[in-house]
Structures are given as C-alpha cells and as structure tokens.
C-alpha cells in the first residue's frame, strides 16, 4: 500500500492530499528513510511523521484497504521514542 494512502486510511493524517504534501516536504520516514508519496508500506515497517514540533512514531501492524473509522487504529501501534 502507498504511504499516502496508508496515512489517510489509518487516520494518522485526515486527507490524502495532506499526506502527499507531508511526504513531498520530507516529514515522513519509513524505516529511517525519507518517503515519497508512492513509497510502499509493508507490515512491520516503522513510520515516523513530523507534525510541527511533535513526532509520531508507529509500527504498521495491518494493511486494511477500505478501513472504517472503527478499524483504523488496528492498522498501527504507537511506539515511544
């Protein structure tokens, strides 16, 4: 699954266009590497997203294509640090 689509489906970022722009601006990392909007995400990958001064670090646990709001949180687990 593309990173921009993953961020939208998991509700980490609410709109795909915003997720795409975050990737283009270098604010999204997959396993420590800068992600492009079309970069592929697999289960077990570590994703870091920078929001202003805060960072969110998550581990991909499930790839759900048409995730509902109730199942979106099953797609990742938060990691401290």
mmCIF file of the N, C-alpha and C atoms, coordinates in Angstrom:
data_MODEL
# 
_entry.id   MODEL 
# 
loop_
_atom_site.group_PDB 
_atom_site.id 
_atom_site.type_symbol 
_atom_site.label_atom_id 
_atom_site.label_alt_id 
_atom_site.label_comp_id 
_atom_site.label_asym_id 
_atom_site.label_entity_id 
_atom_site.label_seq_id 
_atom_site.pdbx_PDB_ins_code 
_atom_site.Cartn_x 
_atom_site.Cartn_y 
_atom_site.Cartn_z 
_atom_site.occupancy 
_atom_site.B_iso_or_equiv 
_atom_site.pdbx_formal_charge 
_atom_site.auth_seq_id 
_atom_site.auth_comp_id 
_atom_site.auth_asym_id 
_atom_site.auth_atom_id 
_atom_site.pdbx_PDB_model_num 
ATOM 1   N N  . UNK A 1 1  ? 0.849   -1.181 0.000  1.00 0.00 ? 1  UNK A N  1 
ATOM 2   C CA . UNK A 1 1  ? 0.000   0.000  0.000  1.00 0.00 ? 1  UNK A CA 1 
ATOM 3   C C  . UNK A 1 1  ? 0.894   1.243  0.000  1.00 0.00 ? 1  UNK A C  1 
ATOM 4   N N  . UNK A 1 2  ? 0.505   2.249  -0.754 1.00 0.00 ? 2  UNK A N  1 
ATOM 5   C CA . UNK A 1 2  ? 1.255   3.509  -0.798 1.00 0.00 ? 2  UNK A CA 1 
ATOM 6   C C  . UNK A 1 2  ? 1.200   4.202  0.563  1.00 0.00 ? 2  UNK A C  1 
ATOM 7   N N  . UNK A 1 3  ? 2.273   4.914  0.909  1.00 0.00 ? 3  UNK A N  1 
ATOM 8   C CA . UNK A 1 3  ? 2.340   5.589  2.208  1.00 0.00 ? 3  UNK A CA 1 
ATOM 9   C C  . UNK A 1 3  ? 1.269   6.662  2.346  1.00 0.00 ? 3  UNK A C  1 
ATOM 10  N N  . UNK A 1 4  ? 0.989   7.424  1.266  1.00 0.00 ? 4  UNK A N  1 
ATOM 11  C CA . UNK A 1 4  ? -0.025  8.470  1.390  1.00 0.00 ? 4  UNK A CA 1 
ATOM 12  C C  . UNK A 1 4  ? -1.411  7.860  1.648  1.00 0.00 ? 4  UNK A C  1 
ATOM 13  N N  . UNK A 1 5  ? -1.688  6.739  1.016  1.00 0.00 ? 5  UNK A N  1 
ATOM 14  C CA . UNK A 1 5  ? -2.964  6.054  1.234  1.00 0.00 ? 5  UNK A CA 1 
ATOM 15  C C  . UNK A 1 5  ? -3.021  5.443  2.634  1.00 0.00 ? 5  UNK A C  1 
ATOM 16  N N  . UNK A 1 6  ? -1.903  4.885  3.103  1.00 0.00 ? 6  UNK A N  1 
ATOM 17  C CA . UNK A 1 6  ? -1.857  4.317  4.454  1.00 0.00 ? 6  UNK A CA 1 
ATOM 18  C C  . UNK A 1 6  ? -2.135  5.382  5.510  1.00 0.00 ? 6  UNK A C  1 
ATOM 19  N N  . UNK A 1 7  ? -1.492  6.538  5.370  1.00 0.00 ? 7  UNK A N  1 
ATOM 20  C CA . UNK A 1 7  ? -1.677  7.610  6.352  1.00 0.00 ? 7  UNK A CA 1 
ATOM 21  C C  . UNK A 1 7  ? -3.131  8.078  6.393  1.00 0.00 ? 7  UNK A C  1 
ATOM 22  N N  . UNK A 1 8  ? -3.786  8.121  5.241  1.00 0.00 ? 8  UNK A N  1 
ATOM 23  C CA . UNK A 1 8  ? -5.192  8.516  5.193  1.00 0.00 ? 8  UNK A CA 1 
ATOM 24  C C  . UNK A 1 8  ? -6.089  7.429  5.781  1.00 0.00 ? 8  UNK A C  1 
ATOM 25  N N  . UNK A 1 9  ? -5.906  6.175  5.336  1.00 0.00 ? 9  UNK A N  1 
ATOM 26  C CA . UNK A 1 9  ? -6.760  5.083  5.806  1.00 0.00 ? 9  UNK A CA 1 
ATOM 27  C C  . UNK A 1 9  ? -6.627  4.833  7.302  1.00 0.00 ? 9  UNK A C  1 
ATOM 28  N N  . UNK A 1 10 ? -5.430  5.037  7.839  1.00 0.00 ? 10 UNK A N  1 
ATOM 29  C CA . UNK A 1 10 ? -5.207  4.810  9.268  1.00 0.00 ? 10 UNK A CA 1 
ATOM 30  C C  . UNK A 1 10 ? -5.631  6.011  10.112 1.00 0.00 ? 10 UNK A C  1 
ATOM 31  N N  . UNK A 1 11 ? -6.019  7.080  9.452  1.00 0.00 ? 11 UNK A N  1 
ATOM 32  C CA . UNK A 1 11 ? -6.477  8.315  10.097 1.00 0.00 ? 11 UNK A CA 1 
ATOM 33  C C  . UNK A 1 11 ? -5.350  9.038  10.844 1.00 0.00 ? 11 UNK A C  1 
ATOM 34  N N  . UNK A 1 12 ? -4.096  8.725  10.502 1.00 0.00 ? 12 UNK A N  1 
ATOM 35  C CA . UNK A 1 12 ? -2.972  9.479  11.070 1.00 0.00 ? 12 UNK A CA 1 
ATOM 36  C C  . UNK A 1 12 ? -3.003  10.886 10.482 1.00 0.00 ? 12 UNK A C  1 
ATOM 37  N N  . UNK A 1 13 ? -3.271  10.988 9.186  1.00 0.00 ? 13 UNK A N  1 
ATOM 38  C CA . UNK A 1 13 ? -3.497  12.265 8.503  1.00 0.00 ? 13 UNK A CA 1 
ATOM 39  C C  . UNK A 1 13 ? -4.860  12.155 7.831  1.00 0.00 ? 13 UNK A C  1 
ATOM 40  N N  . UNK A 1 14 ? -5.693  13.186 7.989  1.00 0.00 ? 14 UNK A N  1 
ATOM 41  C CA . UNK A 1 14 ? -7.089  13.073 7.573  1.00 0.00 ? 14 UNK A CA 1 
ATOM 42  C C  . UNK A 1 14 ? -7.330  13.073 6.071  1.00 0.00 ? 14 UNK A C  1 
ATOM 43  N N  . UNK A 1 15 ? -6.483  13.758 5.293  1.00 0.00 ? 15 UNK A N  1 
ATOM 44  C CA . UNK A 1 15 ? -6.717  13.824 3.841  1.00 0.00 ? 15 UNK A CA 1 
ATOM 45  C C  . UNK A 1 15 ? -5.487  13.333 3.094  1.00 0.00 ? 15 UNK A C  1 
ATOM 46  N N  . UNK A 1 16 ? -5.724  12.648 1.991  1.00 0.00 ? 16 UNK A N  1 
ATOM 47  C CA . UNK A 1 16 ? -4.622  12.069 1.216  1.00 0.00 ? 16 UNK A CA 1 
ATOM 48  C C  . UNK A 1 16 ? -3.738  13.156 0.626  1.00 0.00 ? 16 UNK A C  1 
ATOM 49  N N  . UNK A 1 17 ? -4.316  14.274 0.209  1.00 0.00 ? 17 UNK A N  1 
ATOM 50  C CA . UNK A 1 17 ? -3.519  15.369 -0.349 1.00 0.00 ? 17 UNK A CA 1 
ATOM 51  C C  . UNK A 1 17 ? -2.553  15.915 0.699  1.00 0.00 ? 17 UNK A C  1 
ATOM 52  N N  . UNK A 1 18 ? -3.014  16.019 1.941  1.00 0.00 ? 18 UNK A N  1 
ATOM 53  C CA . UNK A 1 18 ? -2.151  16.499 3.021  1.00 0.00 ? 18 UNK A CA 1 
ATOM 54  C C  . UNK A 1 18 ? -1.045  15.475 3.291  1.00 0.00 ? 18 UNK A C  1 
ATOM 55  N N  . UNK A 1 19 ? -1.373  14.187 3.230  1.00 0.00 ? 19 UNK A N  1 
ATOM 56  C CA . UNK A 1 19 ? -0.377  13.131 3.413  1.00 0.00 ? 19 UNK A CA 1 
ATOM 57  C C  . UNK A 1 19 ? 0.664   13.190 2.294  1.00 0.00 ? 19 UNK A C  1 
ATOM 58  N N  . UNK A 1 20 ? 0.202   13.433 1.074  1.00 0.00 ? 20 UNK A N  1 
ATOM 59  C CA . UNK A 1 20 ? 1.112   13.542 -0.068 1.00 0.00 ? 20 UNK A CA 1 
ATOM 60  C C  . UNK A 1 20 ? 2.073   14.713 0.121  1.00 0.00 ? 20 UNK A C  1 
ATOM 61  N N  . UNK A 1 21 ? 1.545   15.851 0.547  1.00 0.00 ? 21 UNK A N  1 
ATOM 62  C CA . UNK A 1 21 ? 2.378   17.033 0.761  1.00 0.00 ? 21 UNK A CA 1 
ATOM 63  C C  . UNK A 1 21 ? 3.381   16.807 1.889  1.00 0.00 ? 21 UNK A C  1 
ATOM 64  N N  . UNK A 1 22 ? 2.973   16.102 2.945  1.00 0.00 ? 22 UNK A N  1 
ATOM 65  C CA . UNK A 1 22 ? 3.890   15.808 4.049  1.00 0.00 ? 22 UNK A CA 1 
ATOM 66  C C  . UNK A 1 22 ? 5.063   14.966 3.546  1.00 0.00 ? 22 UNK A C  1 
ATOM 67  N N  . UNK A 1 23 ? 4.775   14.004 2.680  1.00 0.00 ? 23 UNK A N  1 
ATOM 68  C CA . UNK A 1 23 ? 5.844   13.172 2.101  1.00 0.00 ? 23 UNK A CA 1 
ATOM 69  C C  . UNK A 1 23 ? 6.765   14.004 1.218  1.00 0.00 ? 23 UNK A C  1 
ATOM 70  N N  . UNK A 1 24 ? 6.186   14.844 0.379  1.00 0.00 ? 24 UNK A N  1 
ATOM 71  C CA . UNK A 1 24 ? 6.981   15.675 -0.530 1.00 0.00 ? 24 UNK A CA 1 
ATOM 72  C C  . UNK A 1 24 ? 7.877   16.647 0.223  1.00 0.00 ? 24 UNK A C  1 
ATOM 73  N N  . UNK A 1 25 ? 7.459   17.056 1.430  1.00 0.00 ? 25 UNK A N  1 
ATOM 74  C CA . UNK A 1 25 ? 8.235   18.002 2.222  1.00 0.00 ? 25 UNK A CA 1 
ATOM 75  C C  . UNK A 1 25 ? 9.208   17.308 3.176  1.00 0.00 ? 25 UNK A C  1 
ATOM 76  N N  . UNK A 1 26 ? 9.347   15.981 3.069  1.00 0.00 ? 26 UNK A N  1 
ATOM 77  C CA . UNK A 1 26 ? 10.323  15.257 3.874  1.00 0.00 ? 26 UNK A CA 1 
ATOM 78  C C  . UNK A 1 26 ? 9.939   15.060 5.317  1.00 0.00 ? 26 UNK A C  1 
ATOM 79  N N  . UNK A 1 27 ? 8.649   15.126 5.648  1.00 0.00 ? 27 UNK A N  1 
ATOM 80  C CA . UNK A 1 27 ? 8.218   14.983 7.037  1.00 0.00 ? 27 UNK A CA 1 
ATOM 81  C C  . UNK A 1 27 ? 7.780   13.563 7.378  1.00 0.00 ? 27 UNK A C  1 
ATOM 82  N N  . UNK A 1 28 ? 7.920   12.626 6.434  1.00 0.00 ? 28 UNK A N  1 
ATOM 83  C CA . UNK A 1 28 ? 7.526   11.235 6.661  1.00 0.00 ? 28 UNK A CA 1 
ATOM 84  C C  . UNK A 1 28 ? 8.724   10.332 6.380  1.00 0.00 ? 28 UNK A C  1 
ATOM 85  N N  . UNK A 1 29 ? 9.023   9.449  7.335  1.00 0.00 ? 29 UNK A N  1 
ATOM 86  C CA . UNK A 1 29 ? 10.112  8.487  7.188  1.00 0.00 ? 29 UNK A CA 1 
ATOM 87  C C  . UNK A 1 29 ? 9.561   7.072  7.290  1.00 0.00 ? 29 UNK A C  1 
ATOM 88  N N  . UNK A 1 30 ? 10.065  6.177  6.445  1.00 0.00 ? 30 UNK A N  1 
ATOM 89  C CA . UNK A 1 30 ? 9.745   4.762  6.548  1.00 0.00 ? 30 UNK A CA 1 
ATOM 90  C C  . UNK A 1 30 ? 11.053  4.041  6.842  1.00 0.00 ? 30 UNK A C  1 
ATOM 91  N N  . UNK A 1 31 ? 11.127  3.395  7.999  1.00 0.00 ? 31 UNK A N  1 
ATOM 92  C CA . UNK A 1 31 ? 12.340  2.694  8.427  1.00 0.00 ? 31 UNK A CA 1 
ATOM 93  C C  . UNK A 1 31 ? 13.572  3.597  8.346  1.00 0.00 ? 31 UNK A C  1 
ATOM 94  N N  . UNK A 1 32 ? 13.405  4.872  8.690  1.00 0.00 ? 32 UNK A N  1 
ATOM 95  C CA . UNK A 1 32 ? 14.521  5.809  8.726  1.00 0.00 ? 32 UNK A CA 1 
ATOM 96  C C  . UNK A 1 32 ? 14.848  6.477  7.404  1.00 0.00 ? 32 UNK A C  1 
ATOM 97  N N  . UNK A 1 33 ? 14.169  6.105  6.324  1.00 0.00 ? 33 UNK A N  1 
ATOM 98  C CA . UNK A 1 33 ? 14.413  6.703  5.013  1.00 0.00 ? 33 UNK A CA 1 
ATOM 99  C C  . UNK A 1 33 ? 13.266  7.640  4.637  1.00 0.00 ? 33 UNK A C  1 
ATOM 100 N N  . UNK A 1 34 ? 13.604  8.761  4.015  1.00 0.00 ? 34 UNK A N  1 
ATOM 101 C CA . UNK A 1 34 ? 12.582  9.711  3.580  1.00 0.00 ? 34 UNK A CA 1 
ATOM 102 C C  . UNK A 1 34 ? 11.643  9.043  2.584  1.00 0.00 ? 34 UNK A C  1 
ATOM 103 N N  . UNK A 1 35 ? 10.337  9.219  2.807  1.00 0.00 ? 35 UNK A N  1 
ATOM 104 C CA . UNK A 1 35 ? 9.328   8.564  1.967  1.00 0.00 ? 35 UNK A CA 1 
ATOM 105 C C  . UNK A 1 35 ? 8.806   9.512  0.905  1.00 0.00 ? 35 UNK A C  1 
ATOM 106 N N  . UNK A 1 36 ? 8.600   8.985  -0.288 1.00 0.00 ? 36 UNK A N  1 
ATOM 107 C CA . UNK A 1 36 ? 7.887   9.696  -1.345 1.00 0.00 ? 36 UNK A CA 1 
ATOM 108 C C  . UNK A 1 36 ? 6.432   9.271  -1.252 1.00 0.00 ? 36 UNK A C  1 
ATOM 109 N N  . UNK A 1 37 ? 5.493   10.044 -1.815 1.00 0.00 ? 37 UNK A N  1 
ATOM 110 C CA . UNK A 1 37 ? 4.071   9.681  -1.704 1.00 0.00 ? 37 UNK A CA 1 
ATOM 111 C C  . UNK A 1 37 ? 3.754   8.273  -2.215 1.00 0.00 ? 37 UNK A C  1 
ATOM 112 N N  . UNK A 1 38 ? 4.516   7.784  -3.188 1.00 0.00 ? 38 UNK A N  1 
ATOM 113 C CA . UNK A 1 38 ? 4.257   6.468  -3.753 1.00 0.00 ? 38 UNK A CA 1 
ATOM 114 C C  . UNK A 1 38 ? 5.054   5.345  -3.109 1.00 0.00 ? 38 UNK A C  1 
ATOM 115 N N  . UNK A 1 39 ? 5.825   5.644  -2.061 1.00 0.00 ? 39 UNK A N  1 
ATOM 116 C CA . UNK A 1 39 ? 6.602   4.602  -1.389 1.00 0.00 ? 39 UNK A CA 1 
ATOM 117 C C  . UNK A 1 39 ? 5.673   3.557  -0.799 1.00 0.00 ? 39 UNK A C  1 
ATOM 118 N N  . UNK A 1 40 ? 6.080   2.293  -0.911 1.00 0.00 ? 40 UNK A N  1 
ATOM 119 C CA . UNK A 1 40 ? 5.227   1.208  -0.429 1.00 0.00 ? 40 UNK A CA 1 
ATOM 120 C C  . UNK A 1 40 ? 5.487   0.923  1.044  1.00 0.00 ? 40 UNK A C  1 
ATOM 121 N N  . UNK A 1 41 ? 4.395   0.589  1.750  1.00 0.00 ? 41 UNK A N  1 
ATOM 122 C CA . UNK A 1 41 ? 4.450   0.265  3.168  1.00 0.00 ? 41 UNK A CA 1 
ATOM 123 C C  . UNK A 1 41 ? 4.101   -1.215 3.327  1.00 0.00 ? 41 UNK A C  1 
ATOM 124 N N  . UNK A 1 42 ? 4.825   -1.905 4.181  1.00 0.00 ? 42 UNK A N  1 
ATOM 125 C CA . UNK A 1 42 ? 4.549   -3.306 4.481  1.00 0.00 ? 42 UNK A CA 1 
ATOM 126 C C  . UNK A 1 42 ? 4.341   -3.466 5.982  1.00 0.00 ? 42 UNK A C  1 
ATOM 127 N N  . UNK A 1 43 ? 3.702   -4.562 6.374  1.00 0.00 ? 43 UNK A N  1 
ATOM 128 C CA . UNK A 1 43 ? 3.527   -4.841 7.800  1.00 0.00 ? 43 UNK A CA 1 
ATOM 129 C C  . UNK A 1 43 ? 4.898   -4.963 8.451  1.00 0.00 ? 43 UNK A C  1 
ATOM 130 N N  . UNK A 1 44 ? 5.041   -4.377 9.636  1.00 0.00 ? 44 UNK A N  1 
ATOM 131 C CA . UNK A 1 44 ? 6.308   -4.399 10.352 1.00 0.00 ? 44 UNK A CA 1 
ATOM 132 C C  . UNK A 1 44 ? 7.156   -3.165 10.130 1.00 0.00 ? 44 UNK A C  1 
ATOM 133 N N  . UNK A 1 45 ? 6.826   -2.342 9.143  1.00 0.00 ? 45 UNK A N  1 
ATOM 134 C CA . UNK A 1 45 ? 7.579   -1.105 8.895  1.00 0.00 ? 45 UNK A CA 1 
ATOM 135 C C  . UNK A 1 45 ? 7.368   -0.104 10.028 1.00 0.00 ? 45 UNK A C  1 
ATOM 136 N N  . UNK A 1 46 ? 8.383   0.706  10.267 1.00 0.00 ? 46 UNK A N  1 
ATOM 137 C CA . UNK A 1 46 ? 8.314   1.784  11.256 1.00 0.00 ? 46 UNK A CA 1 
ATOM 138 C C  . UNK A 1 46 ? 8.151   3.097  10.492 1.00 0.00 ? 46 UNK A C  1 
ATOM 139 N N  . UNK A 1 47 ? 7.095   3.831  10.817 1.00 0.00 ? 47 UNK A N  1 
ATOM 140 C CA . UNK A 1 47 ? 6.804   5.097  10.148 1.00 0.00 ? 47 UNK A CA 1 
ATOM 141 C C  . UNK A 1 47 ? 6.925   6.223  11.171 1.00 0.00 ? 47 UNK A C  1 
ATOM 142 N N  . UNK A 1 48 ? 7.637   7.278  10.778 1.00 0.00 ? 48 UNK A N  1 
ATOM 143 C CA . UNK A 1 48 ? 7.757   8.477  11.616 1.00 0.00 ? 48 UNK A CA 1 
ATOM 144 C C  . UNK A 1 48 ? 7.182   9.657  10.846 1.00 0.00 ? 48 UNK A C  1 
ATOM 145 N N  . UNK A 1 49 ? 6.280   10.392 11.505 1.00 0.00 ? 49 UNK A N  1 
ATOM 146 C CA . UNK A 1 49 ? 5.669   11.569 10.895 1.00 0.00 ? 49 UNK A CA 1 
ATOM 147 C C  . UNK A 1 49 ? 5.929   12.762 11.801 1.00 0.00 ? 49 UNK A C  1 
ATOM 148 N N  . UNK A 1 50 ? 6.416   13.853 11.222 1.00 0.00 ? 50 UNK A N  1 
ATOM 149 C CA . UNK A 1 50 ? 6.681   15.070 11.985 1.00 0.00 ? 50 UNK A CA 1 
ATOM 150 C C  . UNK A 1 50 ? 5.532   16.046 11.789 1.00 0.00 ? 50 UNK A C  1 
ATOM 151 N N  . UNK A 1 51 ? 4.911   16.442 12.895 1.00 0.00 ? 51 UNK A N  1 
ATOM 152 C CA . UNK A 1 51 ? 3.837   17.442 12.901 1.00 0.00 ? 51 UNK A CA 1 
ATOM 153 C C  . UNK A 1 51 ? 4.358   18.658 13.650 1.00 0.00 ? 51 UNK A C  1 
ATOM 154 N N  . UNK A 1 52 ? 4.818   19.680 12.938 1.00 0.00 ? 52 UNK A N  1 
ATOM 155 C CA . UNK A 1 52 ? 5.342   20.866 13.608 1.00 0.00 ? 52 UNK A CA 1 
ATOM 156 C C  . UNK A 1 52 ? 6.490   20.496 14.529 1.00 0.00 ? 52 UNK A C  1 
ATOM 157 N N  . UNK A 1 53 ? 6.284   20.635 15.836 1.00 0.00 ? 53 UNK A N  1 
ATOM 158 C CA . UNK A 1 53 ? 7.335   20.324 16.808 1.00 0.00 ? 53 UNK A CA 1 
ATOM 159 C C  . UNK A 1 53 ? 7.208   18.915 17.383 1.00 0.00 ? 53 UNK A C  1 
ATOM 160 N N  . UNK A 1 54 ? 6.122   18.210 17.094 1.00 0.00 ? 54 UNK A N  1 
ATOM 161 C CA . UNK A 1 54 ? 5.938   16.873 17.650 1.00 0.00 ? 54 UNK A CA 1 
ATOM 162 C C  . UNK A 1 54 ? 6.184   15.789 16.604 1.00 0.00 ? 54 UNK A C  1 
ATOM 163 N N  . UNK A 1 55 ? 6.545   14.619 17.083 1.00 0.00 ? 55 UNK A N  1 
ATOM 164 C CA . UNK A 1 55 ? 6.806   13.469 16.226 1.00 0.00 ? 55 UNK A CA 1 
ATOM 165 C C  . UNK A 1 55 ? 5.873   12.337 16.607 1.00 0.00 ? 55 UNK A C  1 
ATOM 166 N N  . UNK A 1 56 ? 5.431   11.586 15.616 1.00 0.00 ? 56 UNK A N  1 
ATOM 167 C CA . UNK A 1 56 ? 4.636   10.389 15.850 1.00 0.00 ? 56 UNK A CA 1 
ATOM 168 C C  . UNK A 1 56 ? 5.388   9.227  15.225 1.00 0.00 ? 56 UNK A C  1 
ATOM 169 N N  . UNK A 1 57 ? 5.629   8.195  16.018 1.00 0.00 ? 57 UNK A N  1 
ATOM 170 C CA . UNK A 1 57 ? 6.345   7.010  15.534 1.00 0.00 ? 57 UNK A CA 1 
ATOM 171 C C  . UNK A 1 57 ? 5.437   5.810  15.739 1.00 0.00 ? 57 UNK A C  1 
ATOM 172 N N  . UNK A 1 58 ? 5.142   5.093  14.644 1.00 0.00 ? 58 UNK A N  1 
ATOM 173 C CA . UNK A 1 58 ? 4.227   3.957  14.715 1.00 0.00 ? 58 UNK A CA 1 
ATOM 174 C C  . UNK A 1 58 ? 4.818   2.756  13.975 1.00 0.00 ? 58 UNK A C  1 
ATOM 175 N N  . UNK A 1 59 ? 4.338   1.581  14.356 1.00 0.00 ? 59 UNK A N  1 
ATOM 176 C CA . UNK A 1 59 ? 4.693   0.338  13.665 1.00 0.00 ? 59 UNK A CA 1 
ATOM 177 C C  . UNK A 1 59 ? 3.450   -0.145 12.927 1.00 0.00 ? 59 UNK A C  1 
ATOM 178 N N  . UNK A 1 60 ? 3.602   -0.474 11.650 1.00 0.00 ? 60 UNK A N  1 
ATOM 179 C CA . UNK A 1 60 ? 2.489   -0.954 10.837 1.00 0.00 ? 60 UNK A CA 1 
ATOM 180 C C  . UNK A 1 60 ? 2.167   -2.383 11.269 1.00 0.00 ? 60 UNK A C  1 
ATOM 181 N N  . UNK A 1 61 ? 0.911   -2.622 11.675 1.00 0.00 ? 61 UNK A N  1 
ATOM 182 C CA . UNK A 1 61 ? 0.511   -3.950 12.119 1.00 0.00 ? 61 UNK A CA 1 
ATOM 183 C C  . UNK A 1 61 ? -0.434  -4.630 11.142 1.00 0.00 ? 61 UNK A C  1 
ATOM 184 N N  . UNK A 1 62 ? -1.166  -3.837 10.330 1.00 0.00 ? 62 UNK A N  1 
ATOM 185 C CA . UNK A 1 62 ? -2.150  -4.406 9.430  1.00 0.00 ? 62 UNK A CA 1 
ATOM 186 C C  . UNK A 1 62 ? -2.385  -3.432 8.289  1.00 0.00 ? 62 UNK A C  1 
ATOM 187 N N  . UNK A 1 63 ? -2.598  -3.944 7.089  1.00 0.00 ? 63 UNK A N  1 
ATOM 188 C CA . UNK A 1 63 ? -2.911  -3.094 5.940  1.00 0.00 ? 63 UNK A CA 1 
ATOM 189 C C  . UNK A 1 63 ? -4.366  -3.352 5.547  1.00 0.00 ? 63 UNK A C  1 
ATOM 190 N N  . UNK A 1 64 ? -5.240  -2.400 5.844  1.00 0.00 ? 64 UNK A N  1 
ATOM 191 C CA . UNK A 1 64 ? -6.660  -2.517 5.528  1.00 0.00 ? 64 UNK A CA 1 
ATOM 192 C C  . UNK A 1 64 ? -6.963  -1.497 4.445  1.00 0.00 ? 64 UNK A C  1 
ATOM 193 N N  . UNK A 1 65 ? -7.421  -1.972 3.280  1.00 0.00 ? 65 UNK A N  1 
ATOM 194 C CA . UNK A 1 65 ? -7.601  -1.083 2.129  1.00 0.00 ? 65 UNK A CA 1 
ATOM 195 C C  . UNK A 1 65 ? -8.718  -0.069 2.346  1.00 0.00 ? 65 UNK A C  1 
ATOM 196 N N  . UNK A 1 66 ? -9.887  -0.482 2.748  1.00 0.00 ? 66 UNK A N  1 
ATOM 197 C CA . UNK A 1 66 ? -11.001 0.443  2.941  1.00 0.00 ? 66 UNK A CA 1 
ATOM 198 C C  . UNK A 1 66 ? -11.358 0.566  4.401  1.00 0.00 ? 66 UNK A C  1 
ATOM 199 N N  . UNK A 1 67 ? -10.397 0.942  5.225  1.00 0.00 ? 67 UNK A N  1 
ATOM 200 C CA . UNK A 1 67 ? -10.580 0.952  6.676  1.00 0.00 ? 67 UNK A CA 1 
ATOM 201 C C  . UNK A 1 67 ? -11.679 1.914  7.102  1.00 0.00 ? 67 UNK A C  1 
ATOM 202 N N  . UNK A 1 68 ? -12.530 1.429  7.984  1.00 0.00 ? 68 UNK A N  1 
ATOM 203 C CA . UNK A 1 68 ? -13.556 2.272  8.604  1.00 0.00 ? 68 UNK A CA 1 
ATOM 204 C C  . UNK A 1 68 ? -12.932 2.960  9.816  1.00 0.00 ? 68 UNK A C  1 
ATOM 205 N N  . UNK A 1 69 ? -13.628 3.946  10.345 1.00 0.00 ? 69 UNK A N  1 
ATOM 206 C CA . UNK A 1 69 ? -13.117 4.672  11.496 1.00 0.00 ? 69 UNK A CA 1 
ATOM 207 C C  . UNK A 1 69 ? -12.858 3.729  12.674 1.00 0.00 ? 69 UNK A C  1 
ATOM 208 N N  . UNK A 1 70 ? -13.730 2.733  12.844 1.00 0.00 ? 70 UNK A N  1 
ATOM 209 C CA . UNK A 1 70 ? -13.597 1.809  13.970 1.00 0.00 ? 70 UNK A CA 1 
ATOM 210 C C  . UNK A 1 70 ? -12.416 0.847  13.807 1.00 0.00 ? 70 UNK A C  1 
ATOM 211 N N  . UNK A 1 71 ? -11.996 0.564  12.573 1.00 0.00 ? 71 UNK A N  1 
ATOM 212 C CA . UNK A 1 71 ? -10.889 -0.381 12.348 1.00 0.00 ? 71 UNK A CA 1 
ATOM 213 C C  . UNK A 1 71 ? -9.572  0.314  12.029 1.00 0.00 ? 71 UNK A C  1 
ATOM 214 N N  . UNK A 1 72 ? -9.576  1.629  11.898 1.00 0.00 ? 72 UNK A N  1 
ATOM 215 C CA . UNK A 1 72 ? -8.366  2.356  11.505 1.00 0.00 ? 72 UNK A CA 1 
ATOM 216 C C  . UNK A 1 72 ? -7.234  2.181  12.515 1.00 0.00 ? 72 UNK A C  1 
ATOM 217 N N  . UNK A 1 73 ? -7.546  2.147  13.803 1.00 0.00 ? 73 UNK A N  1 
ATOM 218 C CA . UNK A 1 73 ? -6.497  2.037  14.822 1.00 0.00 ? 73 UNK A CA 1 
ATOM 219 C C  . UNK A 1 73 ? -5.847  0.659  14.843 1.00 0.00 ? 73 UNK A C  1 
ATOM 220 N N  . UNK A 1 74 ? -6.451  -0.339 14.183 1.00 0.00 ? 74 UNK A N  1 
ATOM 221 C CA . UNK A 1 74 ? -5.863  -1.677 14.113 1.00 0.00 ? 74 UNK A CA 1 
ATOM 222 C C  . UNK A 1 74 ? -4.712  -1.725 13.109 1.00 0.00 ? 74 UNK A C  1 
ATOM 223 N N  . UNK A 1 75 ? -4.540  -0.663 12.322 1.00 0.00 ? 75 UNK A N  1 
ATOM 224 C CA . UNK A 1 75 ? -3.522  -0.645 11.279 1.00 0.00 ? 75 UNK A CA 1 
ATOM 225 C C  . UNK A 1 75 ? -2.124  -0.335 11.809 1.00 0.00 ? 75 UNK A C  1 
ATOM 226 N N  . UNK A 1 76 ? -2.030  0.199  13.024 1.00 0.00 ? 76 UNK A N  1 
ATOM 227 C CA . UNK A 1 76 ? -0.724  0.570  13.563 1.00 0.00 ? 76 UNK A CA 1 
ATOM 228 C C  . UNK A 1 76 ? -0.748  0.533  15.083 1.00 0.00 ? 76 UNK A C  1 
ATOM 229 N N  . UNK A 1 77 ? 0.454   0.520  15.676 1.00 0.00 ? 77 UNK A N  1 
ATOM 230 C CA . UNK A 1 77 ? 0.590   0.677  17.107 1.00 0.00 ? 77 UNK A CA 1 
ATOM 231 C C  . UNK A 1 77 ? 1.655   1.733  17.370 1.00 0.00 ? 77 UNK A C  1 
ATOM 232 N N  . UNK A 1 78 ? 1.393   2.591  18.324 1.00 0.00 ? 78 UNK A N  1 
ATOM 233 C CA . UNK A 1 78 ? 2.313   3.684  18.641 1.00 0.00 ? 78 UNK A CA 1 
ATOM 234 C C  . UNK A 1 78 ? 3.561   3.145  19.333 1.00 0.00 ? 78 UNK A C  1 
ATOM 235 N N  . UNK A 1 79 ? 4.692   3.768  19.029 1.00 0.00 ? 79 UNK A N  1 
ATOM 236 C CA . UNK A 1 79 ? 5.976   3.410  19.631 1.00 0.00 ? 79 UNK A CA 1 
ATOM 237 C C  . UNK A 1 79 ? 6.518   4.627  20.352 1.00 0.00 ? 79 UNK A C  1 
ATOM 238 N N  . UNK A 1 80 ? 6.998   4.441  21.563 1.00 0.00 ? 80 UNK A N  1 
ATOM 239 C CA . UNK A 1 80 ? 7.594   5.555  22.307 1.00 0.00 ? 80 UNK A CA 1 
ATOM 240 C C  . UNK A 1 80 ? 8.997   5.824  21.811 1.00 0.00 ? 80 UNK A C  1 
ATOM 241 N N  . UNK A 1 81 ? 9.348   7.115  21.813 1.00 0.00 ? 81 UNK A N  1 
ATOM 242 C CA . UNK A 1 81 ? 10.710  7.495  21.466 1.00 0.00 ? 81 UNK A CA 1 
ATOM 243 C C  . UNK A 1 81 ? 10.851  7.684  20.013 1.00 0.00 ? 81 UNK A C  1 
# 
